[in-house]
Structures are given as structure tokens and as C-alpha cells.
Amino acid sequence: MKEVIVIGGGLGGLATACRLAKSGFPVTIIEKNERLGGKVNLIEANGYRFDTGASLLTLPEILQELFSFCGRDLTEYLSLVPLDPICRYFWEDGTTLDIYKDLELTKKAIAQIAPDDLASFDTYIRDARAKYEISKRTFLATSLNKLPKILSPSNGRFFKNLLDLLRISSLKTLDKHNKSYFRSPKLRQLFNRYATYNGSSPYKIPATFALIPYVELGFGAWYPIGGIYEIPRSLEKLARELGVSILTKTEVKKIVVEGSRAIAVETPDKTLKAHYIVSNADGVETYRRLLSINNRFVNREPSCSGFVLMIGAKKRFPTLAHHNIFFSKDYGAEFEQIFDKLLPPDNPTIYVCATSKTDSTQAPDGCENLFIMVNAPYLTEKVNWSHYKKPYRDLIIGKLEKAGLDGLEKSIEFEATITPEDFAQNTRSNKGSIYGISSNGILSAFLRIPNKSREIDNLYFVGGAAHPGGGIPLVLLSARMVSEMIVENSLGIQRHGHRGLNSHKSNPCLL
């Protein structure tokens, strides 16, 4: 059977390796760090546990389908619990709002702060659902490499596919879309926030991404007991059971290309040959660093990065839920600083995740583990994070204390920081970006790095920097796309159809 090398052991690389191993391919994962997981990783200290990357799981059915494909029962690897409320929102004027999976409970909460927008909320969610359903059977089900075939007039579904894509594409920004529905500035800000789920600005991202709220409100949010890192840990266990070879603390220095075909990778110790090479590394960095090619992706705007504090606090904060957002007063100014001025915002919106609210294993008794994150610009010469780190940390702690986390500073017994420079160093992400290329721009969704290289044969891309985008569900979908393309290539199959999220030959993903 043809051999596969996967560069990087993040979620996308692990999921691809599992699928291909189950399909009969000998697979080797090469990971530069000691531990697998990529951006989804963890820090453990003094009885505290912190997930250092993704903190929210939606659409667990996609994860379930992966395990089913591999002949396993997800429940034997992970214990998932639903979160309710999904998120708690705080504004500077003292207003708070809980969002629930039960839309009726959410509407009762909205009625307390924006009663005039209740009818619009129903309409907004119906529109978001329509966008999601269309995306599920088109964009999210199909590699960018196959979209031209889907939109070919010779395709029997051409007019249906074209109409679907026109319906989800939009000349409006997400902010303008939200303003057309909601009078309340608070609700506009809340629904603008979903642009940050892929590291973009609501004032630049197309309204297509209004589908994201439906994914969260329509299907709920979930948490794996033990922390989000249990997901890559379970995938590593599955990969090893399926015979995947895993090399850690091994950095790929170069992808060897012969003619126009990727044939091997070079590590410091040896050259490993393969019939297929899958990069779970950042796509831009793969071209620039591993191939020495400055192609069209290099100059595309990266997504934002993040500034992270992990705080072990020797007290409980009763105002917090599992997921919390403390909004800035001026959202427009905040994103202007991040994306136009490329500076950390003076008054940032702050995300706080306290998994200890749900899972007692995450902190000592009577304590909280606080994962605190603000959006930050991708790396430029404008910000020296080694100098900026301490004053920015103090600004964030001070703002949280003013917002109601009384005594936070004095309660700290463990603290760690991750800056955009750390993201760049630890994960080799392009300019420290968290989500690869930004989605700012009308055609941005179609301009991501495709799952199969158009320049080099047998080179594939998986993960948040590739199509269809960032976030655990989309990364897992990219793994399915890549593994299917490799299987088809190895068999000489040219498929012209496409499948929705809820389709698999023998293991349906029930959405």
C-alpha cells in the first residue's frame, strides 16, 4: 500500500492519519513538539489544568462520525457533557445576558435587555439556519479543488449548486447584516462576535458567516470531561491502535520535490520517502519554509492572533459561567486597532473560560482555573511582545476586577502567558495567526489554501489554515476531505459528486 507522511500532529493531522490508517495506508506522523495536539494543547501546574487552544466543542457528531468510520465508539474514548448556559455576556454598564441551547430560554433573557428585537431574533436564527444548511451540503462538504466540478454546467446539480452558493454568499459585511436585524447595540455586538471564531473582523467578514450562531445555538456547546485536550489525546490513542507510527520531537526541515511531485521529507536525522505527504502545518509556512516557495498565499492577510493568560486563582468567582465574554465599549475601535493599526486594543473584549465550573478535576478545591484571552494583531514590527506582555497583562487583570472579579490579582497562585510570538514559535503559524488566512473580504472563504496543492502533486493540506477553516468541526471536516482525496487518487477514482456533512458510506453523521 502507498505510504503517507503527515507533517504535524494537530487535530487535522491526527484525524487524517486515523482515517487513512483505517483505509489501509501505512501512515507516519512527524511532530516537532514533545506532545501532539498542535494549538490544542495543555498546561498542568499546581493542581490546575489549562487547555491552551480551542475551548469550545460544537457539532460533536462530526467527531462521532470519525470514530465510527474507524470502527470505534466515541463514548469509550471521551465523555462529553452539554453546557448550559452556553455563554454568559457582560457589558461595561453592568448588563449581563446568558445564552442557552433552549432558544425559548434565550428569548426570555433577550426580552430583559432588548424586547423590541425578539421578533427579529427569530427571523435571524431562521436565516442563519438556512445559511448553515446550504453550506453543509456545498462549501463545508466539498474541497475547494472540487468546487469547479460542482459548478460545471455539465454537472446535473449545476443550477441547484449555483443557487445555493449565491444564497450563502453576501455583499454585506456581518456587521451590516446584523444591523439590518437588531436595533439593540448589545445584540449587534453579540452577533458580531462570531467573526472572531475564525479570527476575523465583523466589519470586514461577509455576512455568510452569520451561519455560525446557528451552529452554537441550534446544536449547543459541549465539553469533554478532563478538558479539550482529551480530544487530541483520544485521537492519538485511536491512531496508535490503528497502527499509525508517531515521531515526536522531530522537526521536518524540508519537503523534497522531484519534478512537480512531493516524494519525501527531510528531518535533521534522515530523509523519509512517501507516496503522499499531508501538511498539518500552517499552509503559508509550509510553502515558505518547507518548500521555499513564495506563492500567492504568502501575501494574504493572516487572521488575528491572541494574547492569553492562564490564571490559577485560590478563590471562586460566582459571577462566572463556564464560558464568559466581557465586551469592550467600542467594538469598532477595537477591531480597527487589531486589523488596521495592527496594535493590541486599548480596551479589549475579554474571553474567560473557567472549566472548573463544570469539571472539578481542573482546579484544586475552592479554586478556579481561568483561561483568559483577548484578540491581538498578527505579528509585525509594531509590537514587541516581550516588552508589551507585562503592561498588557496588568491592563486585562485590572479590567476584569472592575467588571466584578474582585480580588483576582491577590488570588493568583499560578500564572502563565502566551503571546503571538509564542504562537508563531510553538506552532510555526504564519505571523502568529491562530486561524491561518483571515476571512476578511467578500471571496475570502474561496481563497483559503485548498486541501490539495495546485502546484505540487501528492501534497495535501489539512487543519485550520486550510479549507474549510478553523475550529474543531471544520478541522475534522478538512481531514475527511483530504483522506477521501488520497483514497480516490490511489484508486484512480474521479468523483464528480459531493456529500453533505451527514453522509458517509456506512456511518451516517446524524446532524
C-alpha positions in Angstrom: 0.0 0.0 0.0 1.2 3.6 -0.7 2.8 5.3 2.3 1.6 8.6 3.8 3.6 11.1 5.9 1.7 13.6 7.9 3.6 16.7 9.0 2.3 17.9 12.3 0.2 16.1 14.9 -2.6 18.6 15.5 -6.2 17.6 15.3 -6.3 17.7 11.5 -3.1 15.6 11.2 -4.3 13.0 13.8 -7.8 12.7 12.2 -6.3 12.3 8.7 -3.9 9.7 9.9 -6.6 7.7 11.6 -8.8 7.7 8.5 -6.0 6.7 6.2 -4.7 4.0 8.5 -8.2 2.6 8.7 -8.3 2.6 4.9 -5.2 0.5 4.8 -2.4 3.1 4.3 0.9 2.9 6.3 0.9 6.3 8.0 3.6 8.2 9.9 3.0 11.4 11.8 6.0 13.7 12.3 5.6 16.2 15.1 8.3 18.8 16.2 7.0 19.1 19.8 7.1 16.6 22.5 3.3 16.3 22.7 0.7 16.0 20.0 -2.3 18.4 19.6 -0.8 21.4 17.9 -2.7 24.5 19.0 -5.0 22.3 21.1 -2.7 21.6 24.0 -2.5 22.0 27.7 -0.5 23.2 30.7 -0.6 21.5 34.1 0.8 23.0 37.3 0.0 23.2 41.0 -3.2 21.2 40.6 -4.5 23.4 37.8 -5.1 22.3 34.2 -5.5 24.7 31.3 -6.4 24.0 27.6 -4.1 26.3 25.6 -6.1 26.4 22.4 -9.7 25.7 21.5 -12.0 25.8 24.4 -15.4 25.1 22.8 -16.7 22.0 21.1 -19.7 22.2 18.7 -21.1 19.6 16.4 -19.7 16.6 18.3 -21.5 14.4 15.7 -18.6 15.1 13.3 -16.2 13.7 15.9 -18.5 10.8 16.4 -18.5 10.0 12.7 -14.7 9.9 12.7 -14.6 7.3 15.4 -17.5 5.3 13.7 -15.5 5.3 10.5 -12.6 3.8 12.3 -14.8 1.2 13.9 -14.8 2.7 17.4 -17.4 4.0 19.8 -16.6 7.6 20.8 -18.1 7.2 24.2 -15.3 4.7 25.1 -12.7 7.5 24.5 -14.5 10.7 25.6 -17.2 11.8 28.0 -18.9 14.8 26.5 -21.3 16.9 28.5 -23.5 19.7 27.2 -23.0 23.2 28.6 -25.9 25.4 29.8 -25.8 28.3 29.6 -23.6 28.2 26.5 -22.1 31.6 27.3 -22.5 34.5 29.7 -22.1 38.0 28.3 -21.1 41.1 30.3 -21.2 44.7 29.3 -19.5 47.7 30.9 -22.8 49.2 32.0 -23.4 46.2 34.3 -25.8 44.3 31.9 -25.4 40.5 31.7 -27.0 38.0 29.4 -27.0 34.2 29.3 -27.4 32.4 26.0 -28.9 28.9 26.2 -29.3 26.0 23.8 -33.0 26.2 24.5 -34.0 29.1 22.3 -37.1 29.9 24.4 -34.8 30.5 27.5 -32.5 32.6 25.3 -35.5 34.7 24.1 -36.7 35.2 27.7 -33.2 36.5 28.5 -33.1 38.8 25.4 -36.5 40.2 26.4 -34.9 41.6 29.5 -32.4 43.7 27.6 -33.8 44.1 24.1 -37.5 43.3 24.0 -38.0 45.1 20.6 -35.7 42.6 18.9 -37.4 39.4 19.9 -39.2 39.0 16.5 -36.0 39.9 14.6 -34.1 37.3 16.7 -36.5 34.5 15.4 -36.0 35.7 11.8 -32.2 35.9 12.3 -32.0 32.4 13.5 -34.1 31.1 10.6 -31.8 32.9 8.2 -28.7 31.5 10.0 -30.1 28.0 9.8 -30.7 28.4 6.1 -27.2 29.5 5.5 -25.9 26.6 7.6 -28.0 24.0 5.7 -26.8 25.3 2.4 -23.1 25.4 3.5 -23.4 21.9 5.0 -24.2 20.4 1.6 -21.9 22.5 -0.5 -19.0 24.5 0.8 -18.5 22.5 4.0 -18.8 19.2 2.2 -16.5 19.8 -0.7 -12.8 20.5 -1.1 -12.0 23.7 -2.9 -10.3 21.5 -5.5 -13.7 20.0 -6.4 -15.8 23.2 -6.4 -15.1 23.8 -10.2 -16.6 20.4 -11.0 -19.6 21.1 -8.8 -20.2 24.4 -10.6 -19.6 22.9 -14.1 -22.7 23.2 -16.4 -22.2 19.5 -17.1 -23.0 18.7 -13.5 -26.6 17.6 -13.1 -26.9 19.7 -10.0 -25.3 22.8 -11.5 -28.2 25.2 -11.1 -29.0 23.9 -7.7 -25.4 24.2 -6.5 -25.0 27.7 -8.1 -28.2 28.9 -6.5 -27.1 27.5 -3.1 -23.7 29.3 -3.3 -25.4 32.6 -4.3 -27.7 32.4 -1.4 -25.0 32.0 1.2 -22.6 34.5 -0.3 -23.2 38.1 0.5 -22.0 41.5 -0.5 -22.8 42.7 3.1 -20.5 42.5 6.0 -21.5 40.6 9.0 -21.9 43.9 10.9 -24.2 45.4 8.3 -26.2 42.1 8.2 -26.6 42.3 12.0 -27.6 45.9 11.9 -30.4 45.0 9.5 -31.9 42.7 12.1 -31.2 44.3 15.5 -31.9 47.7 17.0 -30.0 46.9 20.2 -26.3 47.7 20.0 -25.7 44.9 22.6 -27.3 42.3 20.3 -25.3 43.6 17.3 -22.1 43.3 19.3 -23.0 39.8 20.5 -23.6 38.5 17.0 -20.7 40.4 15.6 -18.5 38.4 18.0 -18.9 35.3 15.9 -16.5 36.7 13.4 -13.8 36.0 15.9 -14.4 32.3 15.7 -12.2 32.3 12.7 -10.0 35.3 13.6 -11.6 37.9 11.5 -13.3 41.3 11.8 -17.2 41.6 11.8 -16.7 44.9 9.9 -14.9 43.1 7.0 -16.1 39.5 7.0 -19.0 38.6 4.7 -22.4 38.0 6.2 -22.2 34.4 5.1 -20.6 33.8 8.5 -23.9 34.6 10.2 -24.4 30.8 10.0 -22.1 30.4 13.0 -24.6 31.4 15.7 -26.9 28.7 14.5 -24.3 26.0 14.9 -23.9 27.1 18.5 -27.5 28.0 19.4 -29.0 25.3 17.2 -26.9 22.3 18.3 -25.4 23.5 21.6 -21.9 23.6 23.1 -20.1 20.6 24.6 -17.2 19.9 26.9 -15.1 16.7 27.3 -14.6 15.8 30.9 -10.9 16.3 31.6 -10.6 19.2 29.2 -10.5 19.9 25.5 -7.0 18.3 25.3 -8.8 14.9 25.8 -9.8 15.2 22.2 -6.3 15.0 20.7 -5.3 12.6 23.4 -8.2 10.3 22.3 -7.2 10.7 18.7 -3.6 9.8 19.5 -4.8 6.6 21.3 -7.0 5.7 18.2 -4.1 6.4 15.8 -1.8 4.1 17.7 -4.5 1.4 17.8 -4.8 1.6 14.1 -1.0 1.2 13.6 0.0 4.8 12.9 3.7 5.5 13.5 4.2 8.7 15.5 7.6 10.5 15.7 7.7 13.4 18.2 10.5 15.9 18.9 11.2 15.6 15.2 11.1 18.6 13.0 10.6 18.5 9.3 13.2 20.7 7.6 12.2 20.3 4.0 9.7 18.7 1.7 11.6 17.0 -1.1 10.1 17.7 -4.6 11.2 15.8 -7.7 9.9 17.4 -10.8 6.5 18.5 -9.6 5.9 15.7 -7.2 6.4 15.6 -3.4 8.3 12.5 -2.7 9.9 12.8 0.8 10.5 14.9 3.8 13.9 15.7 5.4 14.4 15.7 9.2 17.6 16.5 11.0 18.5 12.8 11.0 17.1 11.3 7.8 15.0 11.5 4.7 11.7 9.7 4.8 10.0 8.8 1.5 6.3 8.6 0.9 3.7 8.4 -1.9 1.6 11.1 -0.2 2.5 14.0 2.1 -0.1 15.8 4.2 0.9 19.0 5.9 -1.0 19.8 9.1 1.5 22.7 9.5 0.4 26.2 8.6 -0.1 26.2 4.8 1.7 29.6 4.3 4.6 28.4 6.3 4.7 25.1 4.5 5.2 26.9 1.2 7.6 29.4 2.6 9.7 27.3 4.9 9.4 23.7 3.8 9.2 24.3 0.0 10.9 27.7 -0.3 8.1 28.9 -2.5 6.6 32.4 -2.0 3.2 31.8 -3.7 0.0 33.8 -3.7 -0.9 32.8 -0.2 2.1 34.5 1.4 0.7 38.0 0.9 -2.8 37.3 2.0 -3.9 38.8 5.3 -3.4 36.5 8.3 -6.1 36.0 10.8 -5.7 37.7 14.2 -3.6 36.2 16.9 -4.3 36.1 20.6 -2.9 37.1 24.0 -3.6 34.5 26.6 -3.3 34.5 30.4 -3.7 31.3 32.4 -4.6 32.1 36.0 -4.8 29.6 38.9 -6.9 31.5 41.4 -7.2 30.4 45.0 -10.8 31.5 45.2 -14.1 31.1 43.4 -15.8 33.7 41.3 -19.6 33.1 41.5 -20.4 35.6 38.6 -18.6 33.4 36.1 -20.1 30.7 33.9 -18.1 28.1 32.0 -17.7 30.5 29.0 -17.8 34.3 29.5 -17.4 37.3 27.4 -16.6 40.8 28.8 -17.3 43.2 26.0 -15.4 46.4 25.2 -17.4 49.6 25.0 -16.4 50.4 21.4 -16.2 47.3 19.2 -15.5 49.2 16.1 -12.4 50.9 17.6 -11.2 47.6 19.0 -11.2 45.9 15.6 -9.7 48.9 13.9 -6.8 48.7 16.2 -6.4 44.9 15.6 -6.7 44.8 11.8 -6.0 48.3 10.5 -3.5 49.7 13.0 -2.1 46.2 13.9 -1.9 47.1 17.6 -3.3 45.4 20.7 -6.6 47.2 21.5 -6.6 49.7 24.4 -9.9 48.4 25.6 -10.1 44.7 24.5 -13.1 42.4 24.7 -12.0 39.6 27.1 -12.9 36.0 26.9 -12.7 34.0 30.2 -13.1 30.2 30.3 -13.5 28.5 33.7 -13.7 24.8 33.1 -13.6 24.3 36.8 -17.2 25.4 36.8 -18.1 22.1 35.0 -15.2 19.8 35.9 -13.7 19.5 39.4 -10.5 17.9 38.0 -9.4 21.2 36.5 -8.5 23.1 39.8 -8.0 22.4 43.5 -11.0 22.6 45.8 -12.2 26.2 46.2 -10.1 27.4 43.3 -10.7 28.4 39.7 -8.6 27.8 36.5 -9.1 30.9 34.3 -8.2 30.8 30.7 -8.2 34.5 29.7 -7.8 35.5 26.1 -8.1 38.7 24.0 -7.8 39.1 20.3 -4.5 40.5 19.2 -3.0 41.5 15.9 -0.8 39.1 13.9 3.0 39.7 14.4 4.5 42.8 12.9 7.4 45.1 13.9 4.9 47.4 15.6 4.6 45.4 18.8 7.5 43.9 20.8 5.6 41.4 22.9 8.5 40.7 25.3 8.2 44.4 26.4 4.4 44.7 26.0 3.5 41.5 27.8 3.5 42.7 31.4 1.7 46.1 31.0 -1.0 44.4 28.8 -1.4 41.6 31.4 -1.9 44.3 34.1 -4.5 46.1 31.9 -6.5 42.9 31.4 -6.4 41.9 35.1 -7.5 45.4 36.1 -10.4 45.4 33.7 -11.6 42.1 35.0 -11.5 43.3 38.5 -13.6 46.3 37.6 -16.0 44.0 35.8 -16.7 42.1 39.0 -13.9 39.6 39.6 -13.0 41.2 42.9 -9.7 40.2 44.4 -8.4 38.5 41.2 -4.9 39.9 41.4 -4.4 38.9 45.0 -5.8 35.4 44.5 -3.3 34.4 41.8 -1.1 31.4 42.8 -0.2 30.3 39.3 0.2 32.3 36.1 1.4 31.7 32.5 1.2 33.8 29.4 1.0 33.0 25.6 1.7 35.9 23.2 1.5 36.0 19.4 5.3 35.4 19.4 4.7 32.2 21.3 2.0 31.0 18.9 4.5 31.6 16.0 7.3 29.8 17.8 5.4 26.9 19.2 3.1 26.1 16.3 5.0 27.7 13.3 1.9 29.6 12.4 2.1 32.4 9.9 2.9 35.6 11.8 1.4 34.1 14.9 -2.0 33.9 13.4 -4.4 31.4 15.1 -6.7 30.6 12.2 -4.4 30.9 9.1 -5.6 33.3 6.5 -8.3 35.7 7.6 -11.9 35.6 6.2 -11.9 39.4 5.8 -13.3 40.1 2.3 -16.2 39.0 0.1 -14.5 36.0 -1.5 -12.3 35.1 1.4 -13.9 31.7 2.0 -13.0 30.6 -1.5 -9.4 31.9 -1.2 -8.2 29.7 1.6 -5.4 27.2 1.0 -7.0 24.2 -0.9 -6.8 20.7 0.5 -4.7 19.6 -2.4 -1.8 21.6 -3.7 -2.3 23.0 -7.2 1.5 23.4 -7.7 2.9 20.1 -6.3 1.5 16.6 -6.9 0.7 14.4 -3.9 0.9 17.3 -1.4 -2.2 17.9 0.7 -3.2 20.4 3.4 -5.3 19.8 6.5 -6.1 21.8 9.5 -7.5 25.3 10.4 -5.3 27.1 8.0 -6.7 25.1 5.0 -10.2 24.8 3.6 -12.8 24.9 5.1 -11.4 26.8 8.1 -10.6 26.9 11.8 -12.4 25.4 14.7 -12.6 21.7 15.7 -15.5 20.7 13.5 -14.1 22.3 10.3 -10.6 20.9 11.0 -12.2 17.4 11.3 -14.0 18.0 8.0 -10.8 19.0 6.3 -9.3 15.7 7.5 -12.2 13.8 5.9 -11.8 15.7 2.6 -8.1 15.1 2.5 -8.3 11.4 3.3 -11.0 10.8 0.7 -9.0 12.6 -2.0 -6.0 10.5 -1.2 -8.0 7.3 -1.3 -9.6 8.3 -4.6 -6.2 9.3 -6.0 -4.7 5.9 -5.0 -7.5 4.1 -6.7 -7.6 6.3 -9.8 -11.1 7.4 -9.0 -12.5 10.8 -10.2 -15.7 11.6 -8.3 -17.9 14.3 -9.5 -20.5 14.3 -6.8 -20.3 15.6 -3.3 -21.6 14.7 0.1 -23.1 16.6 2.9 -22.0 16.7 6.5 -24.4 14.0 7.4 -23.4 11.5 4.8 -21.0 8.6 4.9 -21.0 5.2 3.1 -21.7 3.2 6.2 -21.5 5.6 9.2 -24.0 8.4 9.0 -23.2 11.6 10.9 -26.5 12.5 12.4 -27.0 16.2 12.4 
